[in-house]
Amino acid sequence: MLYFLLNHIYKAMEPESDIAREAIFEAIENQMRDNNPPITKETFNRLIADGYTKNEAMKLIGFSLANEISEIMNSNQPFNEERYSQNLRNLPDLPWEE
């Protein structure tokens, strides 16, 4: 079910969103490489251990990062690592499913 939902959302995105998706994936890769915040790599490893593919894990983490970016833009507040970390801990449940 979750896999279907993720694919449906990604397929529904406009072609211009490829640039945004690539930027988000790059940000996630940088977070994991720099271990900053450590929860990103921990979450990736947990999702892989739970049977998700690398691409599925990246998409799930990407949804959490995109949600945090949206929160930043909507509230005009700085990055909230506590909120982002909590969203990562909750994966595979997505932030808007609460």
C-alpha positions in Angstrom: 0.0 0.0 0.0 2.7 2.5 1.0 4.8 1.6 -2.0 1.8 2.2 -4.3 1.1 5.6 -2.6 4.7 6.7 -2.9 4.8 5.8 -6.6 1.5 7.4 -7.3 2.6 10.7 -5.7 5.9 10.7 -7.5 4.3 9.8 -10.9 1.8 12.6 -10.4 4.5 15.2 -10.0 5.1 17.7 -12.8 8.3 17.1 -14.9 9.8 20.3 -13.3 9.6 18.5 -10.0 12.5 16.3 -11.1 14.8 19.1 -10.2 13.3 19.5 -6.8 13.4 15.7 -6.2 17.1 15.6 -7.2 17.9 18.5 -4.9 16.1 16.8 -2.0 17.9 13.5 -2.7 21.2 15.4 -2.8 20.5 17.1 0.5 19.7 13.7 2.1 22.9 12.2 0.7 24.8 15.1 2.1 23.1 14.7 5.5 24.1 11.0 5.5 27.6 11.6 4.3 28.2 14.3 6.9 26.2 12.5 9.6 24.4 15.7 10.2 21.8 15.2 11.6 22.7 11.6 12.5 19.0 10.6 12.6 19.0 10.8 8.7 21.4 8.0 8.3 19.9 6.0 11.2 16.5 6.3 9.6 17.8 5.2 6.2 19.5 2.2 7.7 16.4 1.3 9.7 14.2 1.5 6.6 16.6 -0.7 4.6 16.6 -3.2 7.5 12.8 -3.1 7.4 12.8 -4.2 3.8 12.5 -1.0 1.9 14.7 -0.5 -1.2 17.2 2.3 -1.3 14.9 4.3 -3.6 11.9 3.8 -1.3 13.9 4.8 1.8 15.2 7.9 0.0 11.6 8.8 -1.0 10.3 8.4 2.5 13.1 10.5 4.0 12.5 13.0 1.1 8.9 13.4 2.1 10.0 14.3 5.6 12.6 16.8 4.3 10.1 18.3 1.9 7.6 18.6 4.8 10.2 20.4 6.9 11.0 22.8 4.0 7.3 23.5 3.6 7.0 24.2 7.4 10.0 26.6 7.1 8.4 28.4 4.2 4.9 28.6 5.7 6.1 29.7 9.2 9.0 31.8 8.1 11.0 30.1 10.9 14.4 28.4 10.7 15.0 24.7 10.3 13.5 22.8 13.2 15.8 19.8 13.8 13.5 18.4 16.5 10.5 18.4 14.3 12.4 16.9 11.4 13.9 14.3 13.6 10.5 13.3 14.9 9.1 13.0 11.4 12.1 10.7 10.5 11.5 8.6 13.6 7.8 8.2 12.6 8.7 6.8 9.1 7.2 5.0 7.3 4.2 7.0 8.7 4.2 10.3 6.8 4.0 13.6 8.5 0.5 14.5 7.1 -0.9 11.1 8.2 -0.8 12.0 11.9 
